[in-house]
């Protein structure tokens, strides 16, 4: 049995005759956290949208949870969830009502029970009865991720989930992501924050120029570059240094 829950080969996508993806290849192991790094506009969200069946690729193959995206898009939708850069929640409703609504949209039998289980799991009992419009940024992201878990999807796509959050809220989201992995979920994460990938990811891919130009564990990426010695102490390269070196912009800020 293949341990890779996501398999992408030769993925291509053009926008108005501009090549955004020029043949992307990557594989994601089941139950892991996979981070896709890239500069703003590199095509990270495009890959996410294709995998989530929201956008059609021009060429290449995508297999998710054993299903080909061209042949079985509906089966894929049943096993995934997507949380975008901005919380997709109804701010007029309460947190509880948002969760209940999502459970109904997923055609689950007991939406109230589903909502209460997620409220307890995410420690939102005190805030669940308040309108989401009164929530802090971190709490909005928390309810957004909780909504993505309705229906127990196997794969969670998180497209820059901590964009715009303060440091405390970002750490809170990191803990949630770690808990998702501990629960056996596969998390595909896009981010511009190098520290985020360094803290969370089992494997890291760097997207640049429409292609994956590096794919490895953090330790594997570090081995590509010899450590430097600072006052007789060996200093390992940071992910930022690796990223800048690989894309040919080392030293630029």
C-alpha positions in Angstrom: 0.0 0.0 0.0 1.4 3.4 -1.0 2.2 5.5 2.1 1.9 8.7 0.0 -1.6 10.2 0.4 -0.9 13.0 -2.2 0.9 12.4 -5.4 1.5 15.2 -8.0 3.3 14.8 -11.2 4.0 17.3 -14.0 1.4 19.8 -12.7 1.1 22.8 -15.0 -1.1 25.9 -14.9 -1.1 29.1 -17.0 -2.9 32.4 -16.3 -3.4 34.6 -19.4 -0.4 33.0 -21.1 1.8 33.3 -18.0 3.2 30.0 -16.8 2.5 29.9 -13.0 3.2 26.1 -12.6 5.7 24.6 -15.0 5.7 21.0 -14.0 5.4 20.5 -10.3 6.2 17.1 -8.8 5.7 16.2 -5.2 4.5 13.5 -2.8 3.1 13.8 0.7 3.2 11.0 3.2 0.1 10.1 5.1 -0.1 11.5 8.6 2.6 14.1 8.1 2.9 17.9 8.1 4.1 19.0 4.7 5.1 22.7 4.2 5.2 24.4 0.8 7.4 27.5 0.9 7.5 30.2 -1.8 7.6 33.9 -2.3 4.4 35.8 -2.7 2.9 35.0 -6.1 5.0 31.8 -6.5 1.9 29.7 -7.1 1.3 28.1 -3.7 -2.4 28.9 -3.6 -2.8 27.7 -7.1 -1.5 24.3 -6.1 -3.8 24.2 -3.1 -6.8 25.2 -5.3 -6.1 22.5 -7.8 -5.8 19.8 -5.1 -9.1 21.1 -3.5 -10.8 20.7 -6.9 -11.5 24.4 -7.1 -9.3 24.9 -10.1 -8.5 22.7 -13.1 -4.9 22.1 -14.1 -3.7 22.5 -17.7 -1.6 19.4 -17.5 -0.2 16.8 -15.1 -1.8 14.3 -12.7 -3.0 14.6 -9.1 -3.9 11.6 -7.0 -5.3 12.3 -3.5 -6.2 9.6 -1.0 -6.0 7.0 -3.9 -8.4 9.0 -6.2 -7.5 10.6 -9.4 -8.6 14.3 -9.4 -9.9 14.1 -13.0 -11.9 10.9 -12.5 -13.1 11.2 -8.9 -13.3 14.8 -7.8 -16.3 14.2 -5.6 -14.5 11.4 -3.7 -11.6 13.7 -3.1 -13.9 16.5 -1.8 -15.2 14.0 0.8 -11.8 13.4 2.3 -10.3 17.0 2.4 -10.9 20.3 3.9 -9.5 23.7 3.1 -8.8 26.7 5.3 -7.7 29.8 3.3 -5.7 32.9 4.2 -8.8 34.6 5.5 -11.3 33.0 7.9 -14.4 31.7 6.0 -16.9 32.2 8.8 -20.2 34.0 9.3 -19.5 36.8 11.8 -23.2 37.3 12.5 -23.6 33.8 13.8 -22.1 32.4 17.0 -19.2 30.0 17.0 -21.6 27.2 17.8 -23.9 28.1 15.0 -21.1 28.2 12.5 -20.1 24.7 13.4 -23.7 23.5 13.3 -24.2 25.1 9.9 -21.0 23.3 8.6 -22.2 20.0 9.9 -25.6 20.4 8.2 -23.8 21.3 4.9 -21.8 18.1 5.3 -25.1 16.3 5.7 -24.1 14.9 9.1 -26.8 13.3 11.3 -26.1 15.0 14.6 -24.9 18.6 13.9 -25.4 19.7 17.5 -23.3 16.9 18.8 -20.6 17.5 16.2 -20.5 21.2 17.1 -20.2 20.5 20.9 -17.4 17.9 20.4 -15.4 20.4 18.4 -16.1 23.3 20.9 -14.8 21.1 23.7 -11.8 19.9 21.7 -10.7 23.4 20.8 -11.4 24.9 24.3 -14.0 27.3 23.0 -16.8 26.7 25.6 -16.8 30.3 26.9 -16.8 31.9 23.4 -19.1 29.5 21.6 -22.2 31.4 22.4 -20.9 34.7 21.3 -21.1 36.2 17.8 -18.0 35.5 15.8 -17.7 39.2 15.0 -16.6 39.7 18.6 -13.8 37.2 18.4 -10.1 38.1 18.3 -8.0 37.1 15.2 -6.6 34.1 16.9 -10.1 32.9 18.0 -11.5 33.4 14.6 -8.7 31.2 13.1 -9.4 28.6 15.8 -13.1 28.4 14.9 -12.2 28.4 11.2 -9.9 25.4 11.6 -12.5 23.7 13.8 -15.0 24.1 11.0 -12.5 22.4 8.6 -12.6 19.3 10.8 -16.3 18.8 10.6 -16.8 15.4 8.9 -13.4 14.1 10.0 -11.5 14.8 6.7 -8.2 12.9 6.3 -6.3 15.8 4.7 -6.3 19.4 5.9 -5.1 22.1 3.5 -4.0 25.2 5.3 -3.2 28.1 3.0 -1.1 30.6 4.9 -3.1 30.0 8.1 -1.3 32.4 10.3 -1.2 35.4 8.0 -2.1 38.6 9.9 -2.0 37.0 13.3 -0.1 38.3 16.2 2.8 36.1 17.7 0.6 34.7 20.5 -2.2 33.7 18.1 0.4 32.2 15.7 1.8 30.0 18.4 -1.8 28.9 19.2 -2.4 27.9 15.6 0.9 26.0 15.6 -0.2 23.9 18.5 -3.5 23.1 16.8 -1.6 21.9 13.7 0.6 19.7 15.8 -2.5 18.2 17.4 -4.0 17.5 14.0 -0.9 15.5 13.1 -1.1 13.7 16.5 -4.7 12.7 15.6 -3.5 11.1 12.4 -4.5 13.9 10.0 -2.3 14.8 7.0 -1.6 18.6 6.9 -0.6 20.4 3.8 0.6 23.8 4.8 1.6 26.8 2.6 3.5 29.6 4.3 5.8 32.5 3.7 7.1 32.3 7.3 10.2 30.2 7.3 10.1 29.7 11.1 6.6 28.2 10.7 7.9 25.5 8.3 11.0 25.0 10.6 8.8 24.4 13.7 6.1 22.3 12.1 7.0 20.4 9.0 8.2 16.8 8.5 9.1 17.7 4.9 9.6 21.1 3.2 9.3 21.9 -0.5 10.4 25.2 -2.0 8.4 26.4 -5.0 10.2 28.9 -7.2 10.0 29.7 -10.9 7.0 27.5 -11.3 8.8 24.3 -10.1 9.8 22.6 -6.9 13.5 23.3 -6.6 14.0 21.5 -3.3 12.1 18.9 -1.3 13.5 17.3 1.9 13.3 17.3 5.6 14.7 20.3 7.4 17.8 18.3 8.4 18.1 17.1 4.8 18.0 20.6 3.5 20.6 21.7 6.0 23.0 19.0 4.8 23.0 20.6 1.4 25.1 23.4 2.9 28.3 23.1 5.0 28.0 24.5 8.5 29.9 27.7 9.2 32.1 28.2 12.3 31.5 31.2 14.4 34.1 31.7 17.1 35.0 28.0 17.0 31.3 27.0 17.5 29.7 25.2 14.6 26.7 27.1 13.3 24.1 25.2 11.3 22.4 27.1 8.4 19.0 28.4 9.1 16.0 27.7 6.9 16.1 31.3 5.8 19.7 31.0 4.6 18.9 27.8 2.8 15.9 29.3 1.1 17.8 32.4 0.0 20.7 30.3 -1.3 18.5 27.9 -3.2 16.5 30.6 -5.0 19.7 32.5 -5.8 19.2 35.5 -3.6 21.5 34.9 -0.7 22.3 38.1 1.0 19.3 40.1 -0.3 16.9 41.4 2.2 
